[in-house]
Amino acid sequence: MLSLFLTILVGIFWEIYEWLLWRYILKRRFEKPQKKDTTDDLIKDFLGGLSAFAISQLVQIILKLFSS
């Protein structure tokens, strides 16, 4: 669960970083970050974290089965 939480947290901080970078540095050179892009990124972060969590749980179950 910690990996899922950290993945989502890093994704949120990354989106804030992207917005701040655009707002204060790149405003004249690039388009404003779109809500759809941000939402898609956060959904993909969640799904990636969930996948990593599921795989780690599966590996732990398999290791327990073969170690006994």
Backbone torsions as a table, in degrees:
resi	resn	phi	psi	omega
1	MET	NA	-33.1	-179.9
2	LEU	-62.5	-39.8	179.8
3	SER	-63.6	-38.8	177.9
4	LEU	-64.1	-46.2	179.6
5	PHE	-61.8	-45.2	-179.0
6	LEU	-66.4	-36.3	177.7
7	THR	-63.0	-45.2	179.2
8	ILE	-65.7	-41.7	179.9
9	LEU	-62.5	-44.9	178.1
10	VAL	-63.5	-40.3	178.1
11	GLY	-61.7	-41.6	179.1
12	ILE	-65.2	-45.6	178.6
13	PHE	-63.1	-36.0	178.2
14	TRP	-64.4	-42.9	179.3
15	GLU	-64.9	-38.2	176.0
16	ILE	-63.9	-43.1	177.6
17	TYR	-59.4	-47.0	179.0
18	GLU	-58.3	-43.8	-178.6
19	TRP	-66.6	-44.4	179.3
20	LEU	-64.2	-39.6	177.6
21	LEU	-60.5	-46.3	178.1
22	TRP	-64.6	-44.9	-173.9
23	ARG	-62.8	-41.0	-172.2
24	TYR	-109.1	-14.0	-176.4
25	ILE	-124.0	-48.5	-170.2
26	LEU	-102.3	13.7	-171.1
27	LYS	-54.2	-39.8	-175.4
28	ARG	-84.0	-17.2	-174.5
29	ARG	-98.4	-27.4	-174.6
30	PHE	-129.1	160.4	176.6
31	GLU	-69.2	156.8	175.8
32	LYS	-65.1	139.7	176.7
33	PRO	-57.8	135.1	-177.0
34	GLN	-88.6	147.5	179.1
35	LYS	-62.8	-37.1	-179.7
36	LYS	-64.2	-41.3	178.4
37	ASP	-62.8	-43.8	179.4
38	THR	-63.7	-45.6	179.7
39	THR	-62.4	-45.1	178.7
40	ASP	-60.2	-43.8	179.5
41	ASP	-61.7	-43.5	-178.6
42	LEU	-68.3	-36.6	176.5
43	ILE	-65.3	-42.9	179.1
44	LYS	-66.6	-36.8	174.7
45	ASP	-59.6	-46.0	-179.9
46	PHE	-62.1	-46.5	-179.2
47	LEU	-65.4	-37.7	176.8
48	GLY	-65.5	-43.3	177.5
49	GLY	-64.9	-40.2	178.1
50	LEU	-64.7	-40.3	177.3
51	SER	-63.3	-44.8	179.0
52	ALA	-62.2	-40.6	177.9
53	PHE	-63.0	-45.9	-179.1
54	ALA	-63.6	-42.3	179.6
55	ILE	-65.3	-41.5	179.7
56	SER	-64.9	-37.1	177.4
57	GLN	-67.1	-41.2	178.4
58	LEU	-63.6	-42.7	178.3
59	VAL	-63.1	-41.0	178.3
60	GLN	-62.9	-40.5	178.6
61	ILE	-65.0	-44.7	-179.8
62	ILE	-63.5	-41.5	179.3
63	LEU	-64.8	-37.3	177.4
64	LYS	-66.3	-37.5	179.7
65	LEU	-66.1	-39.5	-177.2
66	PHE	-84.6	-16.4	-178.6
67	SER	-87.1	-15.5	-178.5
68	SER	-97.1	NA	NA
